[in-house]
Amino acid sequence: MNPIDWKDFQKVDLRVGTIVSVEDFPEARKPAFILKVDFGDKIGIKKSSAQITDLYDKESLLGKQVVAVVNFPPKQIGPIMSECLVTGFPDDGGAIILAIPNKKTPNGARLV
């Protein structure tokens, strides 16, 4: 593992947002949802493709707060442009467990 310094960490803009829309993404190579995440007034709503269908369904995701990287350049994923990276950790079987705050957090709050 390569150590990083504080300046490197500060380059990654991790923010809390609330999922406001969840759609199926049948065109994805691996099962995925299209999420729209509200990061508050300054950042707005960003779209993301998320391969989280193993542990989550659309109903359980709507209104859930997540932690996402908001400063990657947009990435074309099939027919959609992904604008943020929703973060999570793989379980023993490789299914993604979302990184979420354990208390209600203002949308757009930055991880420090």
TIDO-292033 format. One record per residue: residue in three letters; x, y, z of N, C-alpha, C in turn. Coordinates in steps of 0.001 Angstrom, whole numbers, plus 500000, padded with zeros to 6 digits. Each point is the difference from the previous one (the first is absolute). Layout:
ALA/X/Y/Z/X/Y/Z/X/Y/Z;
...
//
This chain:
MET/500840/498828/500000/499160/501172/500000/500888/501239/500000;
ASN/499674/500938/499126/500775/501232/499914/499399/501064/500914;
PRO/500805/500546/500927/499471/501054/500868/499683/501257/499193;
ILE/498993/500743/500472/499675/501294/499396/500144/501054/501079;
ASP/500079/501244/499583/500044/501067/500994/498635/500689/500046;
TRP/499857/500940/500920/498729/500684/500212/499514/500682/498728;
LYS/500920/500594/499243/499606/500673/498751/499343/499015/499032;
ASP/500527/498769/499932/499399/498984/499131/498576/499690/500450;
PHE/499805/499814/501303/498671/499692/500523/499016/501129/499706;
GLN/500459/501229/500135/499119/501152/499775/499541/500115/498555;
LYS/500703/499378/499078/499595/500042/498592/498724/499215/499753;
VAL/499732/498995/500827/498808/499169/499830/498843/500676/500731;
ASP/498993/500429/499245/498868/500719/500572/498867/499012/500277;
LEU/499961/499495/501233/498976/499046/500434/498885/500772/500701;
ARG/498778/499848/499497/498857/500742/500519/498834/499074/500304;
VAL/499150/500443/500905/498770/499297/500311/498896/500536/499096;
GLY/499207/499077/499478/498833/500384/499219/498865/499032/500256;
THR/498800/500419/499635/498804/499181/500169/499520/499508/498647;
ILE/499758/498701/499896/499501/499420/498752/498558/500459/499803;
VAL/499756/500686/498871/498664/500525/499719/499317/499265/498851;
SER/500752/499166/499284/499430/499246/498886/500814/498728/499799;
VAL/499301/498894/499723/500644/498713/499728/499307/499388/498793;
GLU/500793/499679/498971/499451/499378/498795/500775/498729/499696;
ASP/499324/499048/499379/500697/498823/499489/500950/500440/498900;
PHE/501081/499248/499807/500995/500296/498962/500240/498720/499202;
PRO/499029/499605/499167/500107/498725/499283/501156/499950/498996;
GLU/500486/501146/499556/501094/500021/499029/501372/499761/500633;
ALA/500087/500041/501309/501287/499808/500685/500505/498574/499796;
ARG/501321/499849/499894/500601/498667/499851/499774/499127/501216;
LYS/500130/500601/501184/499702/499317/501260/498754/500665/500580;
PRO/499171/499244/500718/498779/500598/500545/500296/501282/500782;
ALA/499214/501055/499716/500239/501305/500612/498711/500808/500037;
PHE/500029/501033/500818/498942/501006/500031/500584/501320/499516;
ILE/499143/500864/499481/500349/501392/499747/499447/500789/501181;
LEU/500897/500653/500724/499613/500792/501166/500119/501477/499679;
LYS/499082/500784/500525/500147/501452/500026/500131/500355/501472;
VAL/501098/500713/500309/500347/500299/501392/500036/501513/500187;
ASP/499270/500495/500995/499936/501430/500309/501095/500351/500995;
PHE/500944/500839/499548/501112/500440/500837/499813/501436/500497;
GLY/498789/500499/499996/499729/501334/500525/500118/501070/498938;
ASP/499738/501242/500426/499923/501134/499075/501296/500287/499247;
LYS/501143/499885/500659/501275/500364/499351/500415/499006/498921;
ILE/499732/498720/500207/500436/498965/499056/498848/499540/499123;
GLY/498815/499897/500563/498830/499596/499243/499817/498491/499943;
ILE/499229/499570/499017/499692/498581/499824/500949/499419/498966;
LYS/500613/498872/500343/500924/499316/499089/499513/498571/499765;
LYS/500312/499496/498815/499593/498657/499590/501171/499038/500169;
SER/499672/498745/500363/501033/498980/500168/499451/498639/499602;
SER/500848/499180/499400/499695/498595/499784/500590/499248/501184;
ALA/499171/499169/500645/500459/499312/501211/499669/498521/499922;
GLN/501027/499165/500118/499830/498543/499980/499725/499511/501418;
ILE/498793/500288/500461/499630/499693/501384/498709/499183/500072;
THR/499662/499316/498916/498717/499288/499936/499969/498729/500843;
ASP/501141/499483/500426/500025/498778/500809/499370/500208/501381;
LEU/500260/501147/500609/499559/500222/501377/498897/501043/500144;
TYR/499701/500727/498930/499042/501095/500092/498966/499894/498889;
ASP/498770/500446/500310/498986/500136/498965/499652/501487/499884;
LYS/499255/500339/498980/499706/501413/499731/499307/500671/501186;
GLU/499064/499316/500603/499236/500591/501099/500883/500295/501211;
SER/500938/499109/500304/500854/500204/501176/501041/501106/499778;
LEU/500281/500318/498733/501004/501023/499704/499431/501415/500010;
LEU/498757/500145/499616/499395/501327/499906/499993/500682/501365;
GLY/500617/501175/500084/500086/500751/501251/501207/499661/500849;
LYS/500782/498984/499605/501190/499598/500765/501137/500998/499740;
GLN/500719/500343/501052/501189/500835/499833/501202/499114/499697;
VAL/500863/500481/499108/501197/499270/499590/501192/500946/499990;
VAL/501197/499404/499964/501238/500757/499878/500513/499772/498577;
ALA/500331/501085/499307/500425/499883/498602/501146/500963/499702;
VAL/500831/499605/499037/501037/500891/499465/499323/500862/498947;
VAL/500080/501319/500170/499309/500902/499078/500939/500752/499062;
ASN/501300/499753/500104/500912/500771/499143/500767/499148/498990;
PHE/499525/498792/499709/500531/499270/498844/499404/500626/498745;
PRO/500704/499945/498876/499368/500480/498770/498841/499071/499627;
PRO/498965/500527/499346/498894/499142/499556/500524/498845/499143;
LYS/499325/498836/500120/500426/498807/499279/498802/499396/499281;
GLN/500162/499756/498718/498940/499376/499219/499919/498522/500352;
ILE/498836/499555/500454/499769/498598/500313/498767/499585/499209;
GLY/500239/499337/498881/498893/499665/499115/499311/501280/499556;
PRO/498676/500060/500110/499281/501183/499529/499941/501153/501003;
ILE/500570/499829/501206/499929/501101/500971/501384/500572/500286;
MET/500003/501248/500456/501217/500669/500437/499989/499989/501526;
SER/500913/499228/500601/500100/499927/501456/500785/501209/500485;
GLU/499441/500711/500990/500586/501259/500457/500607/499928/501404;
CYS/499820/498867/500674/500590/499829/501322/500195/498513/500238;
LEU/500800/499663/501007/500260/498607/500353/499464/499749/501402;
VAL/498909/499245/500081/499436/499608/501284/500924/498927/500582;
THR/500376/500147/501267/501009/499124/500593/499387/498882/500845;
GLY/500775/498932/500139/499586/498876/500819/501145/499031/500182;
PHE/499704/498932/500735/500995/498978/500315/499466/498641/499589;
PRO/500847/499134/499425/499518/498667/499628/499861/499099/501227;
ASP/498921/499194/500002/499884/498986/501039/500806/498777/499567;
ASP/499922/498910/500741/500790/498803/499692/499701/499423/498616;
GLY/498795/500238/499504/499626/499497/498683/500183/501004/498877;
GLY/500470/501201/500324/500235/501020/498981/498847/500975/499815;
ALA/498873/499796/500688/498881/500946/499923/500393/501282/500729;
ILE/499568/501133/499470/500397/501293/500560/499052/500439/501108;
ILE/500593/500352/501147/499291/500587/501136/500287/501500/499948;
LEU/498966/500803/499859/500182/501441/499857/500660/500630/501220;
ALA/500852/500999/499742/500556/500840/501061/498959/501082/500275;
ILE/499470/500002/501223/498930/500933/500344/500295/500636/501355;
PRO/499529/501245/500210/500139/500583/501338/499045/499298/500954;
ASN/500359/499916/501278/499117/499316/500947/498987/500937/500650;
LYS/500042/501285/499654/498997/500973/500430/499700/500916/498826;
LYS/498806/500589/500009/499608/500946/498947/501052/501099/499917;
THR/500467/500247/498779/501083/500951/499745/499543/500957/498920;
PRO/500356/501288/500073/499578/500930/498956/500554/499580/498631;
ASN/499127/500022/498985/500464/499688/498648/501117/500953/499618;
GLY/501062/499446/499435/501145/500798/499575/501101/500074/501040;
ALA/499759/499500/501220/501050/500025/501026/501199/499197/499510;
ARG/501186/500558/500221/501227/499365/499524/500628/499137/501095;
LEU/500490/498833/499596/500734/499137/500919/501310/500690/500357;
VAL/500271/500107/501289/501246/500645/500463/500752/499068/500924;
//
